[in-house]
Amino acid sequence: MTNILLPTVLVMAAFLVPSADVSADSLDKLSPELKEELAYTTGVQAFIYAYPLLHVNHFRYLFNGEKSPRYNGPANSLNHNRELEAGKNAAAASPNHDTLYTLAFVDLSEPLVFDVPAMSDRYYTIQLADAYATNFGDIGTRHNEGVAGKYMVVGPNWKGKKPSGITKIFHSPTSWAMPLIRILVDNENELESIHMMQDKFKFKRLDGSDVVPLDAASVPSTLEPLTALPSLDSSKPEDFWAIINREFTNNPPPPADKELVDQFAVVGIGPGQPADLSWLDPAVQKGLNRAVITGMKIVTSFADDITGGASINGWGYSQANIGRYATDYLYRAGVTRMGLMANDPVEATYLSLYTDSNAQTLSGANKYSIHFEADNLPPAKAFWSITIYDSKNYSLVENSIGRFSLGDRSPGLTFNDDKSLTLYVSYDTTDEEHLSNWLPAPPEGFYLIMRIYIPENSVVEQTWAPPPLDLAANGKAWVER
């Protein structure tokens, strides 16, 4: 995936905007038609840049908001998911089926201390991301080999020295941040013991007292109706801009982006701008409303394929900058919409598959197989899995046997006599011989994501070659190995 459109839109906006000192009420030299086009071109750029703010706010309200039907507990607290994600009702897009999640939204107006228990050899990671869904740190097995520690997370305005007893300080670029805990589940029979592990993670203040959870009413509102993804279906474009301006103000972008963000202010978008855009020239409002529609189409299109790194046998590695995007705002927006938070590649590498070995779009109407030679299984120091998703809504695929992924921990997985491994993918099968290695697909379009946690260097460097997904002969019989 290449970042082509974003610079094009930026050039158009920069051409029309002489300097960042021009304000939204000083465009009288332009005709209404040109005002609308300026607002449209600049607005598309602003929407792409700010999309993560919109998405993160949506999920914060979804989990922590006063009126949310999916209320999971207050912000500034650890509200644990007690079951593995399953089926189409999973909250986030493209979730894994390997770990229990704990996603928290925290207000860093004062420092927070993450009290992390000893985890022995149980794999876990705590991903730390800011309000733009960009990683600024992580804690876990890869770093501490399961040793307990106290980790301090501070906002952008905090200054000071590391207090005694603190293992490390992490600086969030924004006032709101998202810690996401993932704890590996080997099998569902051990969930009760993992719940006890979850309960040992604590949020503390610097004086050792418990962090006070925020009242649900204090969590900023979002778009209606509340669904897993922000949608244009039932919301007006001006509602999107109201949330974006509010979140821009609450979580200002980094100083390095000032020149770009200043251009957004020309059409009334950015930090310190009013949430109510009714004061703007009608032509500017019209252009901004068009920009939301186009911007959402662009972001959704990029979310449909988050590859962009090496492509090998149809499998696409994510871009090397996934999770830490720098100025790649379009990729940041697409990844956020498709999955909200992505680990750094050294923690977990994602390989996505959208086509078979004949470069044809995947469909559950066909039968496929993927064959790993004994010496070419996914090189993971922690674990690996392949999960299947419905292309329509980025959701896990509901099926009759309750299987959403296959990997190195799958019970009953059958290896071939030569220790190679063949997996089978289709919507329907009556083939009992292959049932243990069968990954059920939806009846129509789907995609696969291979996750390799704590990958070997060959994966991080994107040189490891996963095998292709082969279409069975005539789509009626499995490829024989």
N, C-alpha and C positions, 0 to 999 in steps of 0.2 A: 504494500500500500504506500503510495507516495502522497506528499502534501502539496498538491498542485493548486487546488481551488483557493486555499486560504491566502497565499500571497497575491493572487489575481484580484480578489476582492479588496485586499488591503491597498493595492496599487490604485484601484478605482477610487477608493475613499480618500487616499492621500492626494490624488490628483485634484479632487474637488475641494479639499480642505487646505487652505493656505498655511495655517498654523494652528497649534493647539490652543491659542488664545481666542480663537473664534468661538462664540457661544451660540446656544440654540436660538436666542432671540435676536441674532445679528445676521440673519440670512436673507434680508430683504432685497439684496441685489439679485437673488435668484427668482425665477418664475416658479409658480406652484409645481409645475412638472419637474423642474430640476430639484426643487426642495424634496419632493417625494423620492426622486431617484437617489439623492444624497442620503436621505434617511434609510432607504432600502439597502443600498450597498454597504453603508456603514453599519446598519442594523444587523445584516447577515453576519458580518465580522464580529460584532459585539455578542450576538447570540451564540455563535460557535465558541467564542472565548469564555462566556459566562455559563455555558450549559452545565458544567459540573456544579456550580453554585445552586442552580435550579434543582438538579437531580439530588444532591446531598440534602438540601432543605426538604425536599419531598420525602425522602426516607426518614429523616429526623422526625418529621411530623407523623409519618406513618407509624413509627415505633413508639414515639414519646409524646405525641400530641393529644390534647384534651379530648377531641371529638373523633379521633381515629378509631375505626372499627378493628384495626390491627394493633391497638395499643399494647405495648410489651413491657411498659414500666417507664419511670421517669428518666429524663436526661441526667447526666452526671452520676449514673449508677450502672452497674453491670447487670444487664438483663439477659440471662442465658437462654439460648435455644436448647431444649432438652431432647430434641429428636433430630435425626438426620433429615436434611431437606428431601422432599419426595413429591413427585407429581407436579401438576400445573399450578398448585397453590403456593409454591415457594415464593417468599417475599421478593428476593432479589433475582435479577436475570442471570442465567447460566451459573447456578450455584454448584458447588461440588457435592458429592454424596460420600465423602471420605471423612469429614471432620464435623464436630459440633462447632457451631458458630456462637460467638458472643460479640455483637456489634454495639458499641457504646458511642454516644455523642456527648462530648464534654465541653463545658465552657471554661476556658483557661484564663479567666479574669484573675484568678489566683493559681499558683502552681498546684499540680496534682502529683501525688506519689503513687506509683503503681507497685503494690506489694505483690510480688510474684513468688509462688510457692516452689519448693523443690519438686521437680517433675520426673526425676530418675531418667529412665530410658524412653519414656512416653514422648513421642514427637508432638511439639506444639510450636506455634509462632504467634507473636503479637505484632500485627502490622499497624503502623502509625501513619495516618494520612491526614492532610489538612482539608479545609473546606472546598478546595479545588480538586479533591480526590487524587492528590499527588503525595507520594510517600516522602516522609522525612525521617524515618527510622524504623527499626524492628528489633524485637527481643525474642529469644527463643532458643531452641535446641541447637541450631547452627552456631550460635554464639557462646552459650553458657553450659551446654551439655547437661541441662536439667538442674543446674544449681540454683538455689533460691537467690533472690536479690530485690533491691528496692530501686526503682527507676523513676526519675523525676521528669515530668512533661510540663513545659512552660510555654506561655504565649509569646507573641512577638515583642512585647514591651518589657519583658522580664529581664533584669540584669542582676548579677550576683555570682558568688562563688558556690561551688558544689558543697552542700552541707555534709557533715560527717554521717557516714552510714549509707549514703546514696551511691549506688553502683555506677550510674551514668545519667547525664541530663540530655534530654531531647528537646530541641527548640522547634515549636510549631510556627510556621510562617503566618498562620491565621489564628484568630481568637477562639474559633470553634475547631475542634479536631475529632477524628474518628479512630479510636483504638479498636482493632478487630482481632479477637482471639480465635485461633483454630486449634482444636485438639483432635488428634487422630483417633478414629474408632476402628478397631480391628474387626469387631463383629458386634451386632446389636445386643448380644447377651451381656455385654459389659457396660451398657449405658449407665446403670446405677452407680458403678464405681467411678465413671468419668464425671457424673454429676457432682460427686464429692470433690473431685479435682477442681471442677469449675468454681465451686463455692469457696475454695481457698484463695482465689484471686481477689484482691481488695483494692479499692481506691481510698487513699488517705490524704490528709492535709500534712503540711510540713511539721506541725506539732504532734503528729501521730493520731489525731482524732479522725473520725470518719468524715468523708466528703458528704456534704448535705445535698441530697437529690433535689433537682429543680422541680418546682410545681409544673404540672402538665400544661397549665394555662400560659406559662411563660415561654413555651416553645413556639417560635414563629409559625404562622399558618402557611398553608400551601394550597395547591389547586384542588378543585372538586371535580369529579368524585375521586376518592382516594383509591388509587390503583398502584400496582408495583412500579409503573413507569409513568412519568409525566406525559400527558396526552392532550392533543388538540381537539379530541372528540367532543368534549363538553366544556371546554374552557375558552375564553376569549383571549386573543393575542395580548391585549393590554394587561391581562392578569399575569402573564409571563413576565412582562417588563416590570410590573410592580414588585414581584418577588426578586427579580434580578437586581433592581436598584437597591432594594432593602438589604440584600445579601452582599452586594458590592460595598455598601456602607459599613455593614457589620464585620466584613472580612475583606479589607482592602487588598488589592493585588500587590505583588512585590514591587519594590521600587524599579527594578529592571524593566518592568512592563509599562512604566509611566507614559512613555511617548505614544505607545499604541492606545492605551486606555484613555488618554486625554482626547484622542480623536472621537471616542464614543460620546463624550460630553457635548460635542457639537450638535448632536441630535437628542440630547437629554438623557443619556444613559451613562451610568458610572457611579463611583463613590460620591456620596453627598447629594446625588440627584433625587428629586422627589419621586415617591412611588406612584403618585397620581400624575399621569402624563397629559391630563386634559388641558393644561396651560399651554401645551405646545401648539404650533401652527397646525391646522388640520391636514395640510399636505404632508408634514413631517409625521404626524400620527398615522396617516394612511401608509406611508412608506415603511414605518416600523411594524405595522400590522402585517404587511406583506413579508417583511423580513423574518418574522417568527415562523411563518408557514414554510418558507424556503429553507431557513436555518434548520428546522426540525427534520425536513426531508434529507438535508445533507448529513446531519448527525446520524440519523437512522440508517442511511445508506452506508456510512462508515462502520456503524455498529454491526452491520450484517457480515462484515469480514474484517476481523482485527489482526489479520496477518500483516506482513510488510517486511519481515525478515527473510531469511533463506526459505526457499520452497523446494522440498525434496519429496519425490514420489507422491505429490499431491498435498502433503502435509505442509502447512505454512507456519513457520515460527513467527511469534510476535516480534514487533520491532524491538531492538535492543534497549530502547529508551522507555519501554512500557513501565508504568509506575512512577517514573521520574522524567517528565516530558519536556522540561525546559520550555522552548518556544513552540513546540509542536502541538498547538492548541486543538487542531482538528482531530488528531489521533487521540488526544486526551479526552475530548468530548465523545468520540465513538466508543472508546474502551469503557468510559463511565456509563454510557447508556447500555452497553452490552453486558457489563458485569459489575459496575460500581467501583470495586477496588481490586486492583491487580497487584500481586506480589512482585518484588524485584526478581529478575530472572535467576539470580544466584540462589534465591529462596525457593522459587517454584517457576519452572518454565512451562509455558502453554503452547501447544501445537494444535492448530485447528485444521479440520478437514471438511471441505465443502463439495468435493468432487471425487469420483472414483478414478481408477487407473486409466480410464479412457477419457478423462476430463469431462465427464458427464455429471450433472447435478444429482445429488443423492436423493433417492426416493425409497420409501418403505415398500413400495410395490415390487422392488427387486430384492434379490438375495446377494449378499456380499460376504467376503471372507478377508481376513488380514492374518498373515502368517509371519511370525517372528522366529527366525532361526535361533538355535539354542545360545549362540554367542552374541545375539543382537537384541536381547530383551531391553526395554527402556532402562538406561543406566542411572538409577536413582540411589542415593545414599540413604534416603528415608523411605519413600514408597512411590508407586506410580499407579495411575488409573486412566481408563478411557471412559468418558461419560457421553451420553447421547442426549440431544436436545431437539425439540420441535422448532423448525425454522420460523414458524408463524409468530411465536411469542418468546423465544429464548428460554423456554421452560423445559424441565425434566419431562420425560415421556411416561405417562401412566400406562401400565401394562398388567397383564393377568398374573405375572409371577412376582411383581414388585421389585424388579431388577432395573436399576438406573445406570449402573456402571459395571465394568469388569476391570480387575487389576491384580496386583501381586498378592492381595489379601482375600480375594474372592473365594468363598468356601466351595469346595468341589470342583474347582477349575482343573480340567484334564489336559495334561501335556502329552505330546506324541512320544513314541518309543525313543526317538532320537533327542528327546528333551526340548524339542521345538514346541511352539505354542501357536495354535490356530483359533482365532475368534470368528464368530459368525454374527452377521447383522441383517435383520429383515423384520418386516411387520408381522408376518405369520410363519409359523413353522410347526410341523407335526413330526419332525425328525428327532426322535428321542436320543439318538446317538450323540447329537450335537447340543443337546439342551443345556448342559452344564456350562458351555462356552458361548451361549447365545445371548446377544444383546438386543432386546426388543426395540424396534423402531416404530415411529408413527406411520400411519398409512400413506402419508405423502412426504413432503420435504423434511429433511433433518440435517444436522451437522454433528460432528464429533469434536470433542476437546480431549487431548491427551495431556495430563498433568504429571510432571516429574518433579517431585519435591526433593530439595537439596540435590540437584542434578550434578553429574560429573561434568568436568570441563568441556567435554566434547559437545554436550547439550548447550551449555551456556555460550559456547563459541559457535553454535549452530552448524556443526559439522557432522553430528550423529545423524545417520540416515534411517528413519523409520520405514517400514515396508509399506507398500501401497495397499489400498482397499480394492480388491478385485471383484468384478462382477461375475457371478456364477454363469456357467454356460447357459445361454438362452434365458437367464434369470430364473431357472426352474430347479437347478440342482447345485449343491455346494461344490466349490472347487475342491478337487481331491488333492491331498498332499501325501 
